[in-house]
């Protein structure tokens, strides 16, 4: 259990940050995808500078960098703590009105801005571990933004702790806040050389105590159907409708065991995310997910087999099938540096929690950072029901995350 004294200011920071709209936009060609993400970036850079992080700054791409210098004579690897500033495009993040439910006693939580939005106790099993805690939710009209402003607030609070407790020994600590993680572009323009870290940790996980060293591997697949156009009044025996061909492909996808709504744990999936087109040409977009590259390949072969089977009924139509790599399971990299995970597990234990090693059914900035030379597992931030109006986080879990960050930096110094 921690014997350090913490200020318990993480919640105050969090409540300020979530009121700043930082929703990213997958349709935008710009970087960051929305200028409003910089609104939070400017606040964070200014607060870091005011705290004493002299080099804190926001760059043109919307990244916030900062350095807390080492205060030890030991040669300690440089570690980075990273969180993303943007919120999901799935649900509005404008005019967030957070509420704090103190001393939660169990039961359902009805959100006051839209009483049809209810965080049901039996549908959110993590609530059973929150009895007596202070639960922060939205009012039901927006998402909350705990994904990932909880992580941002925790790193900011830990930075404040380090600056104000110089007797706590640590190596050089780098801070990185990223834009556009929710749309898969979180590290597109990160300057790894400027960052100058040896190892990293994203603060973007769920339940208190969780540490994740494994993510999906991910590809995107695009199927373009070239049908045969004809005047609809004279189309018999001539027309081959591209939209109908695309619909037939979707209809033949496996009904069980290969879709997000029918899989869990280490099962992957094929997931159509877009369909567009007209009579002559239609385009289907898929994301493909699995924990192994072999699993990805199997699903891509299955998808193209379905396409070929459907196309047999449309002999004058053609298709193209394109697969693009998105990210890979960070476990491939982290397994080569086991101490990075071991130190995180020990830090969680020192914060008074039971460590739980889990896998992410998704990706993080750490997935790509790991393959860019910065091995980067994911540590809990306390966020729950993300990408929804039912999103929530507890004050106590965020405080434990701050403690975990501090202990982790101390462990790296101890082990050096």
C-alpha positions as a Python dict, from the first residue, in 0.01 Angstrom:
ca = {
    (1, 'X'): (0, 0, 0),
    (2, 'X'): (123, 348, -86),
    (3, 'X'): (282, 554, 195),
    (4, 'X'): (314, 864, -23),
    (5, 'X'): (89, 1164, 27),
    (6, 'X'): (-117, 1264, -278),
    (7, 'X'): (-316, 1581, -334),
    (8, 'X'): (-640, 1426, -471),
    (9, 'X'): (-672, 1693, -741),
    (10, 'X'): (-715, 1459, -1037),
    (11, 'X'): (-1095, 1484, -1028),
    (12, 'X'): (-1090, 1864, -1041),
    (13, 'X'): (-864, 1847, -1346),
    (14, 'X'): (-1083, 1586, -1512),
    (15, 'X'): (-1403, 1786, -1461),
    (16, 'X'): (-1240, 2084, -1633),
    (17, 'X'): (-1099, 1889, -1926),
    (18, 'X'): (-1421, 1708, -2020),
    (19, 'X'): (-1602, 2039, -2081),
    (20, 'X'): (-1365, 2111, -2373),
    (21, 'X'): (-1500, 1954, -2693),
    (22, 'X'): (-1222, 1753, -2860),
    (23, 'X'): (-1416, 1519, -3087),
    (24, 'X'): (-1209, 1394, -3382),
    (25, 'X'): (-1343, 1357, -3737),
    (26, 'X'): (-1259, 1054, -3955),
    (27, 'X'): (-1369, 1238, -4271),
    (28, 'X'): (-1125, 1526, -4220),
    (29, 'X'): (-801, 1527, -4425),
    (30, 'X'): (-631, 1758, -4175),
    (31, 'X'): (-396, 1680, -3886),
    (32, 'X'): (-526, 1716, -3626),
    (33, 'X'): (-859, 1624, -3783),
    (34, 'X'): (-1032, 1901, -3584),
    (35, 'X'): (-875, 2226, -3469),
    (36, 'X'): (-1078, 2216, -3146),
    (37, 'X'): (-852, 1940, -3016),
    (38, 'X'): (-586, 2207, -2983),
    (39, 'X'): (-813, 2393, -2738),
    (40, 'X'): (-737, 2125, -2480),
    (41, 'X'): (-376, 2099, -2596),
    (42, 'X'): (-318, 2467, -2524),
    (43, 'X'): (-468, 2430, -2176),
    (44, 'X'): (-248, 2129, -2097),
    (45, 'X'): (72, 2289, -2227),
    (46, 'X'): (2, 2604, -2023),
    (47, 'X'): (-77, 2407, -1708),
    (48, 'X'): (238, 2199, -1745),
    (49, 'X'): (449, 2513, -1786),
    (50, 'X'): (285, 2669, -1481),
    (51, 'X'): (360, 2351, -1286),
    (52, 'X'): (727, 2372, -1378),
    (53, 'X'): (759, 2158, -1691),
    (54, 'X'): (972, 2413, -1871),
    (55, 'X'): (971, 2266, -2223),
    (56, 'X'): (596, 2188, -2240),
    (57, 'X'): (448, 2290, -2575),
    (58, 'X'): (176, 2220, -2831),
    (59, 'X'): (300, 2158, -3186),
    (60, 'X'): (129, 2233, -3517),
    (61, 'X'): (-10, 1878, -3543),
    (62, 'X'): (-184, 1902, -3207),
    (63, 'X'): (62, 1700, -2995),
    (64, 'X'): (160, 1813, -2646),
    (65, 'X'): (516, 1729, -2536),
    (66, 'X'): (682, 1784, -2200),
    (67, 'X'): (981, 1665, -1997),
    (68, 'X'): (1022, 1618, -1622),
    (69, 'X'): (1401, 1602, -1574),
    (70, 'X'): (1563, 1321, -1376),
    (71, 'X'): (1648, 1393, -1014),
    (72, 'X'): (1876, 1094, -958),
    (73, 'X'): (2243, 1024, -1033),
    (74, 'X'): (2153, 679, -1165),
    (75, 'X'): (2135, 615, -1540),
    (76, 'X'): (1765, 537, -1577),
    (77, 'X'): (1588, 458, -1908),
    (78, 'X'): (1363, 744, -2021),
    (79, 'X'): (996, 652, -1983),
    (80, 'X'): (696, 820, -2141),
    (81, 'X'): (336, 844, -2021),
    (82, 'X'): (87, 898, -2302),
    (83, 'X'): (-287, 965, -2333),
    (84, 'X'): (-504, 1091, -2615),
    (85, 'X'): (-701, 1413, -2603),
    (86, 'X'): (-970, 1342, -2862),
    (87, 'X'): (-1307, 1182, -2797),
    (88, 'X'): (-1499, 940, -3015),
    (89, 'X'): (-1687, 1059, -3325),
    (90, 'X'): (-1962, 808, -3234),
    (91, 'X'): (-2135, 1033, -2977),
    (92, 'X'): (-2129, 1411, -2941),
    (93, 'X'): (-1876, 1559, -2701),
    (94, 'X'): (-2011, 1915, -2715),
    (95, 'X'): (-2144, 2081, -2397),
    (96, 'X'): (-2055, 1790, -2168),
    (97, 'X'): (-2222, 1833, -1829),
    (98, 'X'): (-2053, 1599, -1582),
    (99, 'X'): (-2216, 1503, -1255),
    (100, 'X'): (-2055, 1350, -946),
    (101, 'X'): (-2253, 1089, -755),
    (102, 'X'): (-2084, 1078, -415),
    (103, 'X'): (-2071, 767, -198),
    (104, 'X'): (-2239, 539, -452),
    (105, 'X'): (-2458, 286, -270),
    (106, 'X'): (-2533, 52, -560),
    (107, 'X'): (-2827, 24, -796),
    (108, 'X'): (-2906, 186, -1128),
    (109, 'X'): (-2794, 539, -1213),
    (110, 'X'): (-3049, 743, -1410),
    (111, 'X'): (-2890, 1032, -1598),
    (112, 'X'): (-3074, 1362, -1542),
    (113, 'X'): (-3044, 1521, -1886),
    (114, 'X'): (-3209, 1224, -2059),
    (115, 'X'): (-3382, 989, -1817),
    (116, 'X'): (-3401, 717, -2083),
    (117, 'X'): (-3026, 682, -2033),
    (118, 'X'): (-2971, 450, -1735),
    (119, 'X'): (-2645, 294, -1619),
    (120, 'X'): (-2793, -35, -1503),
    (121, 'X'): (-2620, -216, -1221),
    (122, 'X'): (-2678, -559, -1374),
    (123, 'X'): (-2538, -448, -1711),
    (124, 'X'): (-2223, -285, -1571),
    (125, 'X'): (-2057, -549, -1351),
    (126, 'X'): (-1770, -314, -1265),
    (127, 'X'): (-2013, -109, -1054),
    (128, 'X'): (-2012, -376, -785),
    (129, 'X'): (-1653, -272, -706),
    (130, 'X'): (-1753, 94, -669),
    (131, 'X'): (-1971, 83, -358),
    (132, 'X'): (-1879, 386, -145),
    (133, 'X'): (-1688, 551, -428),
    (134, 'X'): (-1768, 877, -609),
    (135, 'X'): (-1898, 803, -961),
    (136, 'X'): (-1867, 1065, -1237),
    (137, 'X'): (-2108, 1042, -1530),
    (138, 'X'): (-2241, 1262, -1806),
    (139, 'X'): (-2597, 1398, -1788),
    (140, 'X'): (-2702, 1152, -2061),
    (141, 'X'): (-2701, 1393, -2355),
    (142, 'X'): (-2335, 1346, -2451),
    (143, 'X'): (-2049, 1111, -2386),
    (144, 'X'): (-1835, 1191, -2082),
    (145, 'X'): (-1488, 1184, -2233),
    (146, 'X'): (-1325, 967, -1967),
    (147, 'X'): (-1184, 794, -2274),
    (148, 'X'): (-925, 937, -2252),
    (149, 'X'): (-940, 1256, -2050),
    (150, 'X'): (-921, 1040, -1738),
    (151, 'X'): (-575, 935, -1856),
    (152, 'X'): (-485, 1295, -1942),
    (153, 'X'): (-590, 1416, -1595),
    (154, 'X'): (-397, 1134, -1426),
    (155, 'X'): (-74, 1211, -1610),
    (156, 'X'): (-117, 1583, -1537),
    (157, 'X'): (-173, 1511, -1168),
    (158, 'X'): (131, 1282, -1155),
    (159, 'X'): (342, 1553, -1321),
    (160, 'X'): (229, 1798, -1052),
    (161, 'X'): (326, 1542, -787),
    (162, 'X'): (678, 1488, -926),
    (163, 'X'): (750, 1861, -955),
    (164, 'X'): (630, 1924, -600),
    (165, 'X'): (798, 1620, -440),
    (166, 'X'): (1165, 1640, -545),
    (167, 'X'): (1258, 1386, -276),
    (168, 'X'): (1080, 1115, -480),
    (169, 'X'): (1359, 985, -705),
    (170, 'X'): (1295, 914, -1073),
    (171, 'X'): (1463, 920, -1410),
    (172, 'X'): (1367, 1147, -1698),
    (173, 'X'): (993, 1133, -1762),
    (174, 'X'): (840, 1231, -2095),
    (175, 'X'): (478, 1338, -2132),
    (176, 'X'): (289, 1293, -2460),
    (177, 'X'): (-72, 1386, -2533),
    (178, 'X'): (-197, 1288, -2878),
    (179, 'X'): (-486, 1390, -3107),
    (180, 'X'): (-695, 1165, -3331),
    (181, 'X'): (-643, 833, -3152),
    (182, 'X'): (-1012, 751, -3186),
    (183, 'X'): (-988, 761, -3566),
    (184, 'X'): (-667, 556, -3584),
    (185, 'X'): (-429, 846, -3653),
    (186, 'X'): (-303, 905, -3299),
    (187, 'X'): (68, 870, -3375),
    (188, 'X'): (71, 960, -3746),
    (189, 'X'): (276, 1274, -3682),
    (190, 'X'): (442, 1204, -3350),
    (191, 'X'): (810, 1301, -3343),
    (192, 'X'): (972, 994, -3185),
    (193, 'X'): (1319, 1151, -3198),
    (194, 'X'): (1201, 1466, -3020),
    (195, 'X'): (1011, 1257, -2766),
    (196, 'X'): (1334, 1077, -2682),
    (197, 'X'): (1187, 797, -2470),
    (198, 'X'): (1308, 438, -2435),
    (199, 'X'): (983, 284, -2310),
    (200, 'X'): (628, 407, -2273),
    (201, 'X'): (290, 350, -2111),
    (202, 'X'): (-49, 461, -2238),
    (203, 'X'): (-300, 543, -1965),
    (204, 'X'): (-611, 432, -2152),
    (205, 'X'): (-742, 114, -1989),
    (206, 'X'): (-1062, 26, -1809),
    (207, 'X'): (-1090, -132, -1463),
    (208, 'X'): (-856, -35, -1180),
    (209, 'X'): (-564, -277, -1162),
    (210, 'X'): (-571, -375, -1529),
    (211, 'X'): (-258, -373, -1740),
    (212, 'X'): (-271, -476, -2104),
    (213, 'X'): (18, -599, -2316),
    (214, 'X'): (-185, -737, -2604),
    (215, 'X'): (-412, -581, -2866),
    (216, 'X'): (-588, -691, -3176),
    (217, 'X'): (-393, -699, -3498),
    (218, 'X'): (-592, -495, -3747),
    (219, 'X'): (-644, -463, -4120),
    (220, 'X'): (-888, -271, -4334),
    (221, 'X'): (-1044, -431, -4643),
    (222, 'X'): (-1214, -256, -4933),
    (223, 'X'): (-1422, -439, -5193),
    (224, 'X'): (-1511, -245, -5508),
    (225, 'X'): (-1788, -395, -5720),
    (226, 'X'): (-1816, -298, -6087),
    (227, 'X'): (-2165, -392, -6202),
    (228, 'X'): (-2338, -362, -6537),
    (229, 'X'): (-2564, -64, -6601),
    (230, 'X'): (-2873, -65, -6820),
    (231, 'X'): (-3189, 141, -6861),
    (232, 'X'): (-3428, 6, -6593),
    (233, 'X'): (-3711, -18, -6846),
    (234, 'X'): (-3506, -248, -7068),
    (235, 'X'): (-3280, -413, -6813),
    (236, 'X'): (-3403, -773, -6821),
    (237, 'X'): (-3109, -1007, -6870),
    (238, 'X'): (-2868, -714, -6889),
    (239, 'X'): (-2842, -524, -6559),
    (240, 'X'): (-2615, -646, -6280),
    (241, 'X'): (-2674, -405, -5992),
    (242, 'X'): (-2357, -325, -5792),
    (243, 'X'): (-2549, -228, -5477),
    (244, 'X'): (-2741, -557, -5483),
    (245, 'X'): (-2415, -748, -5528),
    (246, 'X'): (-2268, -566, -5227),
    (247, 'X'): (-2579, -643, -5023),
    (248, 'X'): (-2553, -1012, -5115),
    (249, 'X'): (-2194, -1016, -4988),
    (250, 'X'): (-2299, -867, -4653),
    (251, 'X'): (-2590, -1112, -4628),
    (252, 'X'): (-2354, -1412, -4667),
    (253, 'X'): (-2121, -1310, -4384),
    (254, 'X'): (-2115, -1566, -4100),
    (255, 'X'): (-2405, -1508, -3863),
    (256, 'X'): (-2220, -1640, -3555),
    (257, 'X'): (-1862, -1633, -3431),
    (258, 'X'): (-1716, -1382, -3675),
    (259, 'X'): (-1886, -1051, -3595),
    (260, 'X'): (-1836, -800, -3310),
    (261, 'X'): (-2182, -873, -3170),
    (262, 'X'): (-2119, -1250, -3147),
    (263, 'X'): (-1755, -1264, -3028),
    (264, 'X'): (-1557, -1199, -2712),
    (265, 'X'): (-1225, -1279, -2549),
    (266, 'X'): (-962, -1381, -2804),
    (267, 'X'): (-1208, -1421, -3093),
    (268, 'X'): (-1161, -1194, -3393),
    (269, 'X'): (-1415, -1072, -3644),
    (270, 'X'): (-1507, -934, -3987),
    (271, 'X'): (-1701, -609, -3953),
    (272, 'X'): (-1858, -408, -4238),
    (273, 'X'): (-1826, -38, -4155),
    (274, 'X'): (-1944, 126, -4475),
    (275, 'X'): (-2135, 74, -4798),
    (276, 'X'): (-2170, 331, -5073),
    (277, 'X'): (-2235, 336, -5441),
    (278, 'X'): (-2480, 329, -5727),
    (279, 'X'): (-2597, 89, -5993),
    (280, 'X'): (-2267, 62, -6178),
    (281, 'X'): (-2022, 68, -5890),
    (282, 'X'): (-2042, 5, -5516),
    (283, 'X'): (-1783, -6, -5242),
    (284, 'X'): (-1782, -208, -4920),
    (285, 'X'): (-1546, -121, -4634),
    (286, 'X'): (-1453, -372, -4363),
    (287, 'X'): (-1234, -382, -4059),
    (288, 'X'): (-1071, -717, -3985),
    (289, 'X'): (-954, -800, -3632),
    (290, 'X'): (-771, -1091, -3471),
    (291, 'X'): (-501, -1142, -3211),
    (292, 'X'): (-277, -1327, -3461),
    (293, 'X'): (-174, -1247, -3815),
    (294, 'X'): (-275, -1602, -3911),
    (295, 'X'): (-626, -1527, -3785),
    (296, 'X'): (-636, -1206, -3987),
    (297, 'X'): (-535, -1391, -4302),
    (298, 'X'): (-798, -1661, -4245),
    (299, 'X'): (-1073, -1399, -4217),
    (300, 'X'): (-954, -1213, -4524),
    (301, 'X'): (-949, -1537, -4723),
    (302, 'X'): (-1300, -1614, -4596),
    (303, 'X'): (-1421, -1269, -4703),
    (304, 'X'): (-1280, -1298, -5053),
    (305, 'X'): (-1419, -1650, -5084),
    (306, 'X'): (-1765, -1509, -5008),
    (307, 'X'): (-1712, -1237, -5269),
    (308, 'X'): (-1606, -1489, -5533),
    (309, 'X'): (-1905, -1708, -5454),
    (310, 'X'): (-2147, -1417, -5489),
    (311, 'X'): (-1985, -1298, -5812),
    (312, 'X'): (-2062, -1635, -5977),
    (313, 'X'): (-2422, -1512, -6007),
    (314, 'X'): (-2306, -1196, -6186),
    (315, 'X'): (-2078, -1320, -6464),
    (316, 'X'): (-2034, -984, -6640),
    (317, 'X'): (-1947, -792, -6324),
    (318, 'X'): (-1601, -763, -6167),
    (319, 'X'): (-1452, -676, -5831),
    (320, 'X'): (-1131, -564, -5669),
    (321, 'X'): (-1024, -668, -5319),
    (322, 'X'): (-777, -449, -5130),
    (323, 'X'): (-632, -510, -4783),
    (324, 'X'): (-443, -243, -4588),
    (325, 'X'): (-248, -300, -4269),
    (326, 'X'): (-367, -80, -3980),
    (327, 'X'): (-179, -196, -3670),
    (328, 'X'): (-37, -511, -3516),
    (329, 'X'): (-57, -682, -3177),
    (330, 'X'): (189, -498, -2953),
    (331, 'X'): (258, -824, -2766),
    (332, 'X'): (505, -910, -3043),
    (333, 'X'): (723, -621, -2925),
    (334, 'X'): (652, -616, -2551),
    (335, 'X'): (739, -985, -2512),
    (336, 'X'): (1096, -888, -2602),
    (337, 'X'): (1104, -644, -2307),
    (338, 'X'): (930, -832, -2023),
    (339, 'X'): (1052, -592, -1752),
    (340, 'X'): (836, -313, -1897),
    (341, 'X'): (526, -512, -1806),
    (342, 'X'): (671, -649, -1482),
    (343, 'X'): (738, -298, -1351),
    (344, 'X'): (381, -192, -1433),
    (345, 'X'): (241, -492, -1246),
    (346, 'X'): (457, -409, -943),
    (347, 'X'): (349, -43, -954),
    (348, 'X'): (-18, -144, -953),
    (349, 'X'): (50, -370, -656),
    (350, 'X'): (225, -89, -466),
    (351, 'X'): (-77, 133, -531),
    (352, 'X'): (-278, -116, -327),
    (353, 'X'): (-453, -293, -614),
    (354, 'X'): (-460, -648, -744),
    (355, 'X'): (-293, -650, -1088),
    (356, 'X'): (-497, -801, -1371),
    (357, 'X'): (-326, -876, -1701),
    (358, 'X'): (-573, -858, -1988),
    (359, 'X'): (-591, -819, -2366),
    (360, 'X'): (-754, -528, -2550),
    (361, 'X'): (-1023, -601, -2806),
    (362, 'X'): (-908, -298, -2996),
    (363, 'X'): (-596, -90, -3031),
    (364, 'X'): (-423, 197, -2856),
    (365, 'X'): (-161, 453, -2953),
    (366, 'X'): (72, 208, -2777),
    (367, 'X'): (8, -53, -3046),
    (368, 'X'): (172, 158, -3310),
    (369, 'X'): (425, 322, -3078),
    (370, 'X'): (553, -25, -2989),
    (371, 'X'): (634, -92, -3355),
    (372, 'X'): (790, 255, -3387),
    (373, 'X'): (1055, 158, -3131),
    (374, 'X'): (876, 254, -2810),
    (375, 'X'): (746, -61, -2633),
    (376, 'X'): (425, 67, -2477),
    (377, 'X'): (176, -144, -2277),
    (378, 'X'): (-154, 3, -2158),
    (379, 'X'): (-244, 81, -1795),
    (380, 'X'): (-591, 140, -1654),
    (381, 'X'): (-734, 491, -1648),
    (382, 'X'): (-1063, 383, -1489),
    (383, 'X'): (-1291, 461, -1784),
    (384, 'X'): (-1604, 249, -1843),
    (385, 'X'): (-1876, 228, -2111),
    (386, 'X'): (-1667, 444, -2341),
    (387, 'X'): (-1805, 575, -2672),
    (388, 'X'): (-2151, 601, -2517),
    (389, 'X'): (-2376, 833, -2318),
    (390, 'X'): (-2346, 587, -2028),
    (391, 'X'): (-1973, 647, -1987),
    (392, 'X'): (-1850, 672, -1628),
    (393, 'X'): (-1538, 677, -1412),
    (394, 'X'): (-1477, 691, -1038),
    (395, 'X'): (-1269, 941, -846),
    (396, 'X'): (-1099, 666, -650),
    (397, 'X'): (-992, 474, -961),
    (398, 'X'): (-838, 787, -1113),
    (399, 'X'): (-650, 852, -789),
    (400, 'X'): (-517, 495, -795),
    (401, 'X'): (-399, 551, -1153),
    (402, 'X'): (-204, 860, -1041),
    (403, 'X'): (-42, 654, -767),
    (404, 'X'): (43, 382, -1018),
    (405, 'X'): (221, 633, -1245),
    (406, 'X'): (426, 765, -953),
    (407, 'X'): (521, 419, -827),
    (408, 'X'): (613, 311, -1178),
    (409, 'X'): (860, 596, -1222),
    (410, 'X'): (1006, 517, -880),
    (411, 'X'): (1046, 148, -970),
    (412, 'X'): (1238, 231, -1289),
    (413, 'X'): (1478, 439, -1077),
    (414, 'X'): (1511, 165, -814),
    (415, 'X'): (1587, -102, -1071),
    (416, 'X'): (1843, 105, -1262),
}
